[in-house]
Each structure stands twice: as structure tokens, then as C-alpha cells.
Amino acid sequence: MRGGLRKTTSRICNRKKRFASRGAAEAVAADAHVTLRAYKCELCRQFHLTSKTKGMKLPEFELIKRREAKLAKKADPKVLERKAP
């Protein structure tokens, strides 16, 4: 292990889709319903996607999505209505 990260095994590498560039991988990740991040594989020297993001730098598109969601939540707070007795 290097830097606390798991090393991609050949079994995992062979199962995952490969992307020629980080940009191509992040374009697919941006449309996903879960948070994904691109990383360069040490075995095939191409890019894969992973859902493991704990402690990792998130892609810019994910940061923008989270900021927009936070602003939308602030702009439209839930209002509790009291019923008249």
C-alpha cells in the first residue's frame, strides 16, 4: 500500500471500464447517480472510476453539485404550519 490507498489488482482493473483521459472519466461520473471519482490505474495506465471518496479530493463537478444543493435547501426551507385550535 502506498499513501494509505489500496492498490488496484489486475482482477479489479480487468472488470472496470477504462477511460483514456481523466476528463472522459469525469464526464461519465458527472452523470452518475452516486458520487464517483476518477483515478489513474497503475496497471493499465488508464483511468477508472471509484465510489471510494473518503478523505479524497472530490472532482469539481461534484463540489458544484453539493454547493447548489446546499443553496437550494437554504432558499426553500420547510415551513411548519400550525393548525388553528
N, C-alpha and C positions, 0 to 999 in steps of 0.2 A: 504494500500500500504506500502511496506517495501522497503526502499532504493530507492524510486522513480520508482520501477518496478511494472508493473501490475501483479496482482495475477491471476494465471490460474484458470478459472472457471471450474466446472465439465462438463459443456456443451462443452467447448473447449477441455478439456482433453479427453473426450469420442470420439471426432471427429478425434483426431490426432493419428498417428501411434506411437506405443510405442516401445522403444528400451531398452534392458536390461542393456546396458552399454553406456557410453559416446563415447567410441571407435566405437561401432557399428553404433551409430547415425552419427558420424562424417564421417564414411566411406561412408554412403549414401549421406551426404551433399557434400562430395568431388566430387561426380559425377553429382551433380545438375548443372543446367544452371544458377542458381541465387545463390547469397551468402546466405548461411544458417548457423545457429549456433545451437549447442545442448545445452539444459538446463535440469536440473533435476526438475521434476514436484513435487510440494509439496503435491499434492493429491494422485497420484498413485505411487510415489517414483521411477518412471522410467524416461527415457529420451525422450524428444520430440525435434522436430526441429522448429525453427522460422526464419523468414526473418528479424525480428527486430534486427538490429545490431548497431543502432546509439548509440554511447557512450559506446559500449560493446567491450570486448576483442574478437578479431576475432580468429578463430581456426588457428593453424599453417599452415595447407594446404592452407588456403585462403591467408595468408600473403605471402607464397611462390609463389602462382599463380600471385599475384599482382606484386611481385618483378620481376618475369620472364617476365611478360607483359611489365613492365617498361623498362627492359633491352633490350627486343626485339624492342621496339619502338625507343630507342636510337641508336641501331645498324643499323636500316634501316630507316633513316629519309627520308621524302618525298623530292625529289629534283625537284625544279621548273625549267623547261626547257624554255629558251627564244627562240622565233622564230626569224629567221634571217629576217631583213627587205627587 
